[in-house]
């Protein structure tokens, strides 16, 4: 068994990579990562240099680890800007660093990819992690970061000496609701009225919605819809992480996984939410609008997605990172994880204590947030 460093996902066959990735979410699929890299969104020029690790078996790949060399910390959603600043003030170069993650995608999933039933799982994980650290040493990288791993992988890496970090996301869970109204009946009266009022305001503004899947998304339609996505970044003076080529590629390569909720006023698209789905979950990823309409964000990004999950029988709706405002709309707090190795021993020692305190704060936050859901109190 030997480990190869790939300069891009295209260096491994899609069938081989997907056999390792399985189907927990669409973002680890070869098609998704290839669309990011082939479109230039995740490339050396944008600060995402692929260096995926592939463990070869006797006749096919046995395991893999998505990995990038980063020259900045943008598009990660686990924030280490303060780390970089402190590291650099101490006279050390924080970049390059190594990152095991799916670019621009804060969705929990395995980071050690291995086919179900594969023997020697422990050995494969150990070899991949050791190879990533060795690559970091060889590149004189400041650190290795594994973002949004599965809880199992996070705990395993902690046992192997990586530092554990936690954060909070908000997820909706389907308790077998027959329709949106049945879901709302679980709310207290005041919270239920607030949601109904928000939805009514959108309808009264004359805004209607359509749900589009990949089969109905043409290049001409993306030409109309892409500026809505880009507007969210341009308003903040940033360039969009993803270009039109990415969306057109992903529409061709995995149309069954992409879902759009498009808001129209007098026939014109005024907002959209771009989501992806698996067999069991919906993932809200990007939103944009052409102007302000009261409660339109909540309807587009949350209520349309909840209705879709109820209609399709999906168990989970992960609408993206951050946002305490999701609590009032039926999303519940969930702990997310990341793990970290820092080459400088002194800096690593300082971070160990900091992260222990941060984990305590996050655990308390998750506990308190869980006390402020809109659901009726039992009894």
VOGU-3710 file (C-alpha; in Angstrom, 3 decimals, decimal comma):
1> xxxxxxxxxx> 0,000/0,000/0,000  1,321/3,412/-0,948  0,016/6,953/-0,810  -0,057/9,241/-3,811  -0,479/13,021/-3,730  -2,894/14,097/-6,458  -2,596/17,481/-8,130  -6,315/17,418/-8,787  -9,348/15,193/-8,404  -9,182/14,503/-12,147
11> xxxxxxxxxx> -6,170/12,233/-11,518  -8,432/9,559/-10,043  -11,371/7,921/-11,789  -14,764/9,157/-10,666  -15,956/5,608/-10,038  -12,976/4,858/-7,793  -13,329/8,070/-5,757  -17,101/7,724/-5,394  -16,743/4,132/-4,229  -14,691/5,493/-1,333
21> xxxxxxxxxx> -16,852/8,559/-0,642  -20,121/6,652/-0,421  -23,289/8,763/-0,338  -23,590/10,624/2,992  -23,894/13,946/1,181  -23,291/15,118/-2,381  -20,288/17,304/-1,625  -17,715/14,529/-1,396  -18,629/13,158/-4,796  -16,013/13,324/-7,514
31> xxxxxxxxxx> -18,400/15,346/-9,693  -18,796/18,117/-7,115  -15,098/18,473/-6,326  -14,174/18,227/-10,004  -16,627/21,023/-10,839  -14,952/23,218/-8,207  -11,482/22,519/-9,562  -12,202/22,436/-13,310  -14,131/25,715/-13,130  -11,175/27,395/-11,426
41> xxxxxxxxxx> -13,076/28,108/-8,198  -10,746/25,858/-6,193  -7,352/26,226/-7,834  -3,830/27,422/-7,032  -4,805/30,808/-8,485  -7,622/31,188/-5,944  -5,548/29,907/-3,033  -6,889/26,339/-3,097  -4,125/24,087/-4,437  -5,311/20,459/-4,562
51> xxxxxxxxxx> -3,070/17,832/-2,977  -5,552/15,055/-2,271  -4,145/11,896/-0,717  -4,954/8,543/-2,311  -4,039/5,249/-0,686  -3,572/2,616/-3,372  -4,608/-0,957/-2,677  -3,685/-4,050/-4,642  -6,065/-3,437/-7,550  -7,939/-0,211/-6,724
61> xxxxxxxxxx> -7,747/2,768/-4,348  -8,318/1,718/-0,750  -8,820/5,119/0,903  -8,557/8,840/0,245  -8,445/12,200/1,984  -9,506/15,487/0,345  -6,692/17,970/0,936  -5,647/21,464/-0,168  -2,700/23,786/0,303  -4,152/27,140/1,351
71> xxxxxxxxxx> -2,575/30,587/1,019  -5,404/32,293/2,955  -8,335/31,371/5,217  -11,288/32,418/3,088  -14,137/30,076/2,230  -13,576/27,766/5,191  -16,243/28,721/7,799  -14,010/27,695/10,701  -12,340/30,956/11,504  -8,635/31,066/12,320
81> xxxxxxxxxx> -7,905/34,694/11,399  -6,835/35,438/14,988  -4,519/32,430/14,903  -2,922/33,656/11,699  -2,470/37,151/13,117  -0,855/35,902/16,331  1,348/33,478/14,428  2,568/36,203/12,110  3,097/38,716/14,948  5,372/36,136/16,542
91> xxxxxxxxxx> 7,498/36,188/13,399  6,257/32,990/11,760  4,550/32,455/8,408  1,042/31,066/8,900  0,580/30,383/5,188  0,783/27,994/3,516  -1,330/25,702/5,625  -2,983/22,365/4,810  -6,738/21,947/4,836  -8,811/18,787/4,642
101> xxxxxxxxxx> -12,268/19,971/3,634  -14,577/20,512/0,691  -14,037/24,096/-0,489  -16,759/26,579/0,487  -18,823/23,779/2,051  -19,389/23,742/5,834  -21,181/20,393/5,828  -20,236/17,555/8,158  -19,000/14,393/6,486  -16,187/11,842/6,564
111> xxxxxxxxxx> -12,708/13,106/5,774  -11,121/9,648/5,615  -12,894/8,083/2,678  -13,110/4,332/2,563  -15,554/1,899/1,016  -18,022/0,203/3,340  -16,673/-3,047/4,628  -13,100/-2,158/3,732  -10,660/-4,040/5,917  -7,804/-2,318/7,728
121> xxxxxxxxxx> -9,818/0,867/8,331  -7,685/1,877/11,296  -4,468/1,361/9,346  -5,750/3,362/6,383  -6,813/6,311/8,534  -3,508/6,281/10,362  -1,543/6,224/7,112  -3,543/9,109/5,622  -3,242/11,291/8,715  0,478/10,578/9,024
131> xxxxxxxxxx> 0,950/11,372/5,339  -0,897/14,686/5,716  1,293/15,706/8,659  4,419/14,600/6,799  3,356/16,676/3,793  2,853/19,641/6,102  6,367/19,209/7,467  7,823/18,890/3,990  6,049/22,039/2,779  6,961/23,928/5,962
141> xxxxxxxxxx> 3,237/24,538/6,380  2,215/26,078/9,675  -0,623/23,665/10,312  -3,094/21,022/9,205  -6,821/21,623/9,669  -9,592/19,092/9,176  -12,925/20,912/8,950  -16,396/19,483/9,561  -15,321/15,842/9,937  -17,817/13,275/11,127
151> xxxxxxxxxx> -18,024/13,040/14,931  -16,353/9,628/14,693  -13,418/10,967/12,671  -13,121/13,997/14,966  -12,913/11,856/18,091  -10,437/9,504/16,426  -8,167/12,398/15,407  -8,365/13,805/18,926  -7,151/10,456/20,246  -4,288/10,664/17,739
161> xxxxxxxxxx> -3,143/13,996/19,172  -4,893/16,586/17,020  -6,549/19,494/18,813  -10,353/19,428/18,827  -12,458/22,502/18,145  -16,244/22,802/18,299  -18,862/25,181/16,954  -22,647/25,325/16,608  -24,920/24,951/13,600  -28,716/24,825/13,384
171> xxxxxxxxxx> -30,527/21,912/11,717  -34,175/21,063/11,077  -35,324/17,515/11,750  -38,323/15,860/10,174  -40,461/14,138/12,787  -42,716/12,600/10,162  -44,745/15,725/9,450  -47,516/15,391/6,894  -47,374/19,040/5,875  -45,993/22,414/6,951
181> xxxxxxxxxx> -49,034/23,164/9,083  -48,497/19,970/11,043  -44,928/21,079/11,725  -46,142/24,496/12,896  -48,608/22,920/15,300  -45,597/21,870/17,342  -44,836/25,589/17,976  -46,144/27,695/20,803  -49,025/29,947/19,743  -46,950/33,157/19,627
191> xxxxxxxxxx> -44,145/31,578/17,605  -46,603/29,956/15,219  -48,308/33,294/14,580  -44,953/34,925/13,842  -44,074/32,345/11,174  -47,520/32,589/9,591  -47,214/36,379/9,539  -43,833/36,197/7,800  -45,155/33,839/5,157  -48,270/35,969/4,633
201> xxxxxxxxxx> -46,187/39,102/4,048  -44,369/37,404/1,188  -47,618/36,246/-0,412  -49,199/39,671/0,019  -46,243/41,225/-1,791  -47,253/39,157/-4,809  -44,202/36,906/-4,662  -44,626/33,308/-5,816  -42,165/30,420/-5,732  -41,106/27,673/-8,059
211> xxxxxxxxxx> -38,882/24,728/-7,250  -36,336/23,817/-9,914  -34,125/20,754/-10,102  -31,069/20,156/-12,210  -33,021/18,760/-15,154  -34,742/22,112/-15,617  -31,671/24,324/-15,286  -30,302/25,470/-18,637  -27,282/27,736/-19,294  -29,745/30,467/-20,296
221> xxxxxxxxxx> -31,544/30,149/-16,965  -28,245/30,282/-15,063  -27,485/33,498/-16,931  -30,588/34,960/-15,304  -30,166/33,407/-11,873  -26,412/33,661/-11,341  -26,449/37,461/-10,730  -28,813/36,871/-7,787  -26,282/34,506/-6,201  -23,397/36,892/-6,928
231> xxxxxxxxxx> -25,241/39,860/-5,416  -24,791/38,537/-1,872  -21,022/38,796/-2,263  -20,873/41,971/-4,335  -22,861/43,891/-1,713  -20,068/43,112/0,752  -17,371/44,113/-1,713  -16,287/40,509/-2,308  -15,987/38,386/-5,405  -18,293/35,354/-5,464
241> xxxxxxxxxx> -16,628/32,124/-4,437  -18,307/30,259/-7,295  -18,553/31,194/-10,959  -21,192/30,378/-13,549  -19,033/27,630/-14,993  -19,219/25,759/-11,683  -23,010/25,833/-11,610  -23,322/24,826/-15,243  -20,876/21,951/-14,722  -22,613/20,694/-11,595
251> xxxxxxxxxx> -25,976/20,891/-13,337  -24,678/18,604/-16,083  -22,769/16,162/-13,905  -25,160/15,658/-10,954  -28,536/17,211/-11,834  -30,389/15,003/-9,363  -28,550/16,642/-6,456  -29,300/20,313/-7,098  -32,511/22,053/-5,971  -33,365/25,746/-6,402
261> xxxxxxxxxx> -36,157/27,743/-4,792  -36,793/30,751/-7,011  -38,942/33,696/-5,912  -40,682/35,593/-8,708  -42,462/38,930/-8,684  -44,494/39,688/-11,805  -42,648/36,860/-13,495  -39,179/38,214/-12,724  -36,781/36,305/-10,464  -36,125/38,430/-7,357
271> xxxxxxxxxx> -34,476/35,875/-5,046  -33,228/32,326/-4,960  -31,818/29,717/-2,634  -29,428/27,151/-4,106  -29,560/23,819/-2,298  -28,202/20,326/-2,726  -29,774/17,102/-1,599  -28,967/13,509/-0,816  -31,355/10,631/-0,324  -31,986/11,732/3,258
281> xxxxxxxxxx> -31,107/15,420/3,587  -31,355/18,873/2,053  -28,434/21,295/2,307  -29,043/25,007/1,902  -25,898/26,546/0,491  -26,319/29,914/-1,267  -28,877/32,706/-1,355  -29,247/35,963/-3,215  -31,848/38,621/-3,944  -32,407/41,617/-6,210
291> xxxxxxxxxx> -33,656/43,867/-3,417  -35,339/43,913/-0,015  -38,747/42,350/0,522  -39,968/41,813/4,064  -39,415/38,226/5,296  -38,299/37,051/1,856  -35,019/35,656/3,194  -36,832/33,487/5,732  -39,295/32,194/3,156  -36,668/31,492/0,497
301> xxxxxxxxxx> -33,970/29,952/2,668  -35,976/28,206/5,386  -39,700/27,730/4,835  -39,431/26,623/1,220  -36,751/24,118/2,242  -38,813/22,761/5,131  -41,826/22,300/2,850  -39,601/20,512/0,334  -38,259/18,138/3,007  -41,762/17,346/4,211
311> xxxxxxxxxx> -42,918/16,756/0,634  -39,919/14,587/-0,257  -39,683/12,763/3,065  -36,173/14,016/3,828  -35,064/13,596/7,427  -32,732/16,599/7,760  -32,438/20,168/6,521  -29,028/21,780/7,074  -29,476/25,411/5,958  -25,853/26,519/6,419
321> xxxxxxxxxx> -23,674/27,963/9,145  -24,430/30,485/11,878  -27,660/32,353/12,513  -29,498/32,324/15,845  -32,541/33,587/13,933  -32,962/30,010/12,718  -34,004/28,949/16,225  -37,337/30,780/16,034  -38,073/28,985/12,771  -37,702/25,450/14,056
331> xxxxxxxxxx> -34,001/24,731/13,596  -32,207/23,173/16,560  -28,587/23,593/17,699  -26,058/20,923/16,737  -22,375/20,721/17,583  -19,924/20,691/14,670  -16,249/19,782/14,842  -12,829/20,517/13,446  -9,387/19,195/14,325  -6,014/20,936/14,127
341> xxxxxxxxxx> -2,307/20,185/14,114  0,125/23,093/14,462  3,789/22,589/13,657  5,109/25,160/16,165  5,079/23,408/19,559  4,805/26,597/21,610  1,885/27,885/19,608  0,191/24,472/19,808  0,545/24,485/23,595  -1,073/27,906/23,809
351> xxxxxxxxxx> -3,950/26,789/21,588  -4,593/23,680/23,671  -5,752/25,699/26,652  -7,655/28,179/24,501  -9,574/25,429/22,706  -10,474/23,698/25,960  -12,110/26,918/27,184  -13,761/27,493/23,830  -15,266/23,979/23,830  -16,800/24,651/27,245
361> xxxxxxxxxx> -18,313/27,904/25,968  -19,696/26,224/22,853  -21,227/23,402/24,904  -22,934/25,951/27,143  -24,124/27,921/24,119  -25,629/24,799/22,536  -27,383/24,020/25,824  -28,819/27,529/26,191  -29,816/27,736/22,524  -31,681/24,470/22,909
371> xxxxxxxxx> -33,817/26,105/25,591  -35,039/28,765/23,145  -36,625/26,697/20,391  -40,209/27,616/19,432  -41,621/24,210/20,272  -44,272/23,721/22,948  -42,935/22,626/26,286  -43,710/19,034/27,179  -46,410/18,710/29,827
//
